[in-house]
């Protein structure tokens, strides 16, 4: 029998646009509980933010692919997911121009110009968010005061839970129950961790993500939080840790392929979250940490690449 030439390529070997669209649909379903909770809490402010972010993300993907003479891929749902995640990262009252700039950076620069879907190095939504967070000073000179819609929800002016983490938990602060179900400080996704946990459980059940990355992040934040003298449970409930652990860090493209690499990836992110929150500026700590973790993914995939079946060391 004649020997045939075999070409060995890394997985996955089954590729399908329908698979991507199905996964994006599951992510949108998983985000439904926290999205509904945000709409109930922040009413039309949240609705406006979501509409602007999702609409601009889809428009920019359509426009850049048309300009590059490539097939428009809005039907895969990735642009809608990017826009929704970006909206959930933002506070209820933010100028519309900031959201459009963040969507442009996320979709055009980070996603499309860095290789397109499946090839980008960094999480697009997080990168867009960090861009406007770092550039908030010069962006404010364009947009004026941060607040496009007046009113829309009843609230009080107070420190966010991240400020309590930074400066200690003395005095009145949101309780564990509030952080789980009814917190009104920070981003609109921070209205309740319980709703994010529901979505995360759905993604694990549907096998869209596995448990390794979120569990390693949450355990690291919890344990290290107590080691550095903070409240570990408060650390994982406050801010965007839950959203980041289940919906951002688990992005197929920007996370490691192998189990041990995923565990170390979560460890890196968890350590960065706590250190940045306690010793640096707490705002954006989760976003910075996941982007730092994204930068280590090629190295982690190389270090923890499993031995191929039948592979032997050359003599």
N, C-alpha and C positions, 0 to 999 in steps of 0.2 A: 504494500500500500504506500502510495506516495505521501510524503510528509507535506503538510500545508503550512504556509507562513501564518502565524498567529500574531495579532496586534493586541498587546495588553494595555488597557487604558483604565484610569481610576474611575470608580463609581461616582454618581449614579449612571447606569446604562440605559434606563428607561426615561425618556424625556418626552414631555407632553405639555402643550399649552393649556390643555384642559385641566391637568393636574395643578398648575399654577393658579388658574382661575378658581378651582375648587378650594385650594388652600386659602386664597384671599377671601373667598366667601365665608369660610369658617372663621377667619380672623375678624371679619366684620360682624358675624354673629356673636363671637366672643366679646367684642367690644360693645355690644348692645346694652348690657346692664349698666356699665359705667356711663355710657353716653346718655341713657335715659335718666339716670340719677343726676347727671350734670345739667340736663335740660330742666328737670324739676327744680333743682336748686338755684340755677342762675338764669332760668327762663330765656328770654329772647337774646340776651347777651351771649349765652352759649350757642344758641341756634345760629346767630349771626356769625360767630367765630367758625363754627363747623362749616357753614355754607361757604364762607370766603376761602377757608383753607382747602376744603375738598374741591371746590370749583376751580380755584386757581391752580392747584396741583394737576388736575385733569387737563386744564387748558394748556399749561406749560408743557406737559408731556405730548399732547397733540401737536402743539406748535413746533417744538424742537424736533420731533420726528418728521414732521412735514418739511421743515427747513433742511434736514439732513437727508431727505428723500428716502426715508425708511418707513416701513409699514407701521401704521398707527396701532398701538396695542392697548388701548383703553379698556378693551373687553376683559383683559386679564385681572383687572381690579387692583393692581398694585398702586396706581396713582391715587385711587380713592382711599386705600388703606394708609398711604403716606400722609395724605391730607388730613384724615381723621385723627391719626396719631399726633400730628403736629398741633391740631386744634386742642387736643386733650392735654398737651404739655403747657399750654398758655393760660394766663389768668383770664378771668371773665371780661375784664375791661382792658382792652389793648387796641391801639389804633389799627385800622384796616391795612394801612400801608406796610406795617411791620409784618403782618401775616402774609401778604403777597410777596414781600422780599424773601421771607423764610421759605415759602413754597418754591420760589424761583431757585434759590440756592439748593434746596433739597432735591428737586426734580431735575432741573437743567444741569447743574454743575456736578452734584454728588452722584446722582443716579445715571443720567444719560451720558454726560461727557466723561465719566469715569468708567465707561465700559458698557453701560446699559444694565437692564435687569439681569441679575445673576452674576454680575462681574464687579459691581461696586464694592469698594473696600470698607467704607464706613456706612453706618445706618443713616439714610437720607433725612428722615424726620428729625433725628437728634442733631445732625449737623446743621440743618436749617435753624433749629431752635437755638443752638449755641451761637450761631452767627449773629442773630439779632440780640442775644443776651450780651455778648461781648461788645457789640456795636451799639448798645442802647443809648450811649451818650451822643454819638453823632446822628443816630436815627431820630432821637428826640428833637433835634434841631429842625428836622424836616416835618415831623408829625405833630409838633406842639405837645400838648398835654396827652398823656396816655389814657385815652378813654373816648371812644367814638360814640357810643350810645349812652344817653343819660339813664340812670336808674336801672330798672329791670329786675332787681332783687333787693330784698331787705338785708342789711348786714351792719356790722360795726367795724370801725377801724381798729385793728389790733395786730399784734405780731403774728406771723405765721408759725406753724409748728417747728419749722426749721430754725427759726430764731430762738425758740426755747431750747432746742438741742445745742445750739452754739453757746448760749449764755447760761444754760442751766435750767432746770425745771422748777425752780422756786416760784412760788406765787401761782395764781390761777393760770391754767393752760388747758388746751383741749384734752379730754380724757381718752382712754383707750377706746371706749365705746363710740365717742365722737369721731375718732379717726377711722373707725370701722364703718360707720353708717352715716354720719352727718357732720363732717368737717367743712367749713366754708372759707378756709384760708389757703392761699396758694393757687395752683393751677386748678382748672375745672375738674381734672381727673382725680384730684385729691379730696373729693367730696366723700369718698368712702372706699376703704380697701376691700371690704366685703364684696363689692360688686366686681372689682378686678379679680379677686380670687375665684368668683363664679366663672368668669370668662377664661381664666387660666386653667381651671379644672376641665372646662369644655375642650380646650385645645389639647390637653393631655389625653383626654378620653378619645378624641378624634385622631390622635397620633400625629397632629400637625407639629407639635413640639414634644420633647421628652422632659422628664422631671429633673435631669441632672443640673442644668444651668440654673434654673430658678431656685432649686433647693440649695445649691452650693453658694449662691449669692446671699440668700436669706440667712443661712446658717452662719456664714462669715460675718455679715453685718451684725447679727444677733450676738455672737460670741465676742467679736472684737469690740463691739459697743460697750459691753460690760468691762472688758479688759482695760479700756482707756478711761473708765470712770463714768461712762454715759449709761443711759437706760437702753439696753439692747432691744427690748420689745418696742419701745417708742421709736427707735431708729428704723425698724423695718415697717412700722405702720405709718410713720410720718413721711411727707414728701412723696417722691415718685419712685420709691424702691420697688413697690409691687408692680406698677406698670412697667418699669424698666426690666424687672426680672422675668416677667411672663411674656411681654409683648415686644420688647426692644432687643434685649440681649439674646433672645432665642431666634432672631432673624436667621434663616437658613444660610444666607449668603455671607453674612458678616460674623458668623460664629464658627467654632471649630467643628470638624467632621467627626472626630473620634471621642469616645467616652471620657478617657482620662484628660484629653485636651480640653473638653468642655468643663470638667471639674476644676481644672487649674484656671481656666478662663473666668469662671464664676468667682473663684478665690481672688483673682486679681481685681475684678470689679468690686467685690465686697470690701476688700481692704482699702481701695481708693475712695469708695463712698464714705466710709467712716473717717478716714484721715482728712479728706477734704472738708467734710462737715465740721469736724471738731477743731482742726488746726488751720483751716482756710476759710473760704467764703462758702456758706452752705448752699446758696442759690445755684442751681445747675449741677450740683455734685454728682447726681446719678448720671446725667447726660455726659459730663466730662469723663466719668469713670468707664462708661460703656464704650465711648469712643477710644479711650486709652486701651481698653480690652480689645477692640476691633483691630488696633494696630499690631497686636501680638498674635493674631489668628494665623497668619502664614507660618510664623515660627512654631506655634503650638501644633499645627498640622504636620509640620516636618518632624518635630521631636517625638510626637506620640503616634506617628504613622505605624500601623500594625505591620508585622512581618508577613510578607506574602506567602501563601501556601506553597510549600516545596522549595522555598528560597534557601540557599546555602551560601556560606561565606566562601569567596574565591580563594583557592589555595595560593 
